Amino acid sequence: RNGQLLNFHWQLKKIEKLGVVRAIRDGECYLKLRPNDRPVRLITHAIQLSAPALEKDWREFASQLLGGRLSMIYEGKPFPEIVSVRNDAENYCLNRGVCAGESGTGPTSGSLWMPVSPNLTGAGHPCQKILSGHKGSVQAVKLTKDGNCACSGSWDGTIKMWEVESGRCVQTMTGHNGSVNAVDMSDDGSVVFSGGDDKTVRSWDSETGVLRFTMKGHTGQVWTV
């Protein structure tokens, strides 16, 4: 049954108590059994797209949904179940973060952002997840062989390791003097290699973010490793 998966307050409590990854996994497990349940697919995708914000503050759930995640702009028809979720999210924001049947003194209470227009990427869009955190353009990305983690190099001079399922940044490596133009990883994902504008190739421990060694010798920018 999909009743709980399409219940705004139930999803909110799950994200608060168990985390966004658990909410995504529950939706994905259900969809393996009922892959044609479009409303559940939309709410699950909406949580995936919202993961970076929810990792920082689970109370952003309502704001994310109302900000465009459940706009249904890619659907041929509106789904009453999704309209109901959006209505509950709107009431949650109007009540300053108080769920139905609760007082306003609990930890969930507080003024939340109430979007006035749906500008966020909506569920149903080809984009599955958004990983945000770099302060400059992303120049290179590499996935681990199992697809669970990714590393990225940016113009901001950093390399970041990401947990793909949640979209959470788990490590940031700094040391390059200038843009990071290329990244690669060892087969087991334990070592990251990077090349940059500073004419160096660097080796990093992906778990700790510690620089292992620096290779010098190039007379120009490094574009591939």
N, C-alpha and C positions, 0 to 999 in steps of 0.2 A: 504493500500500500504506500502511496506517495503523499498521504496527508501531512505527515510531519515534515517532510522535505519541502513542502510548499507552505509551511507555517512560519511566518516571519519571526515570531517571538521564540519559537523552538530553535530556529537556526541561530538567532541572536545569542541565546543562552549557550548553545553548543560552541559557538565561536569564542564566547567569553570564557567558558570553563575548560574546553578541550583544545581550542585553537583552530585556526583556519584550515590547516592541513586535514584535520579529522573531518571537518565539514565537507571538504572537497572529496575526500575518499569515500564518505558515505554516499554521496551523490553518484560517484563513478561506479561504486559497487551495485547500486540499484539499477543504473543504466545498462550494466552488463546483462541483467535479467530482462529489462524492458527498454531496449534501445530506442524505441519509437515514442517514448514519453517526452514530448517536446517541452512542456512546461518545466519538468524537472531538469531537462538538459539546459534550459535557459537559466534557471536559478543557480545550477552548479557552475555554469560558465560565468555567470555574473560574480560569483564568489571567487573564482579563479582570477578574473580580471581585477578584482578588488583586493587581492591578497597583499600587495605591498602596503596599502593603506591600513588594512586590518591587522597586519603584523605590528604596526606601530600603535594602533588604538582601535580595539574591536568596536567601540561605540560609533565608528564611522560607517558601520554597516548600512544603516538607514540612509545616510547621506549619499553613499555610493550608489545604492539602488535607485534613489530618486534623481541622482545626478546624471543618469543615462544608462546605467547597466541593464535596467529592465525596461528600456524604452520600447522594445519590440519593433524597432524601425526596419529590421530585416525580415520580419514575419509577414506572411500574406494576410493574416487575420489576428486580432487580439485574442489572448487566452484569458478567460475569466479568472483562472487561478492566479495568474500573474498580476492582474488588476487588483485582486484581493491582497496579494503580498504588498503591492505598492501602497494601497490604502492604509494597511497596518503600519507600514514604514512612515507614511506621512503623519499619521496620528501619533506615532512615537516621537517624531520630531516636534510636533505641535505641543505635546505634553512634556516637553523638555527632557526627553529621555526616560520617561516612566512607562513601563509596560502596563498593560491592562490588568487591573486588580491589585496593583502595587501602590504603596505610598510614595511620596516624592522625596523621601529621606534616605533611600538606599544608595549603594555605590553606582547604580546605573543612572541616577538622576543628574541633570545638568543641561545647560543650554547647548544644543547641537546645531551644526550647520544645516540650514534648510535650503537646498538648491532651488533656484528660480527658473532654471532652464537645463535641459538634459544635454550637457556638452561632453560627457564621458563616452568612451567607446562602449557600445551596447553589446550585450550577449547575443550570439548568433553571428557576430562578425568573424571573419576568418582568423583574426588574432586570438590566440588561445590564452596567453598570459603576458603580463607586462612586468619587466624587471627594471626598476628605476633606482638611481642612486649616484650615477656618474654626473659630474658637473661640467663635462664637455662632451663632444661628439664621440661616439663609440667607433673605434677603428677596426677592431678585430674581435671575434668570438670563437670559442672552441668548446665543444661538448666532450664530456667523458664518454668512454665506450658504452657504458651502461645507460647513458642518457639522464642520469640522476643529477649531475652537477655540470655547470658551465663556468668558464672563465672569460673575462672580457678585458680588453685593453682600450684605454681612452685617451683623448686629447688632454684630459686633465692630469695626465702623468701617473695614473693609478691602474692597477690590475685588480679586478674584483672576482671573487668566487661566489657562485650563486647556487642555491638549492632550487632546482628547476620546478619541483612540485609546488612549493609555496611561493616562489619568487623572491625569497629572502636572501639578502647578501650575508654570507657567513664569514667572509674574510676580505680584507683590503690590503693590498701590497703597495707600498710606496718606496720610491728610490730613484726612479728615472728623472732626469732633468729635461723635461719636455714631453712631448706626446709619446704614447705607447702605440706603435703601429702594427705589431704582430704578436700573437700569443700561440702557444702550443702546450701540450701536456704529455707526460709519460703515459704509457699504456694503462697503468693502474691509477692514474690521476693524482699521484702523491707529489709530483714535481711539476711546476709550471715554468715555462721558458718565455721570455719576452724580449722584444727588440724595439728600439725607439729612436727618436730624433737625436738623442745624445750619443749616437754611434756605438752603443753597447748592446750586448746580449746578456740577459740576466737570468739566473736560475733561482727559483723560490720553493720553499716548502709550502705546499698548498694548505696544509692543516693549520700551521702556526703563522703563516705569512712572513716568515723570516727569510731574508736574502741568503742564499747558499753561497753563491759566488758571482762575480761579474767578469764577463769576457770582453776584452778590448782589442782593437786592431783595425776596425773599419774606419775609413776616412770620410764616410758619409752616413746619412740616415739608414737605419735598418728597417726593411719593409717586409721581411719574411724570416721565419725561424723554423 
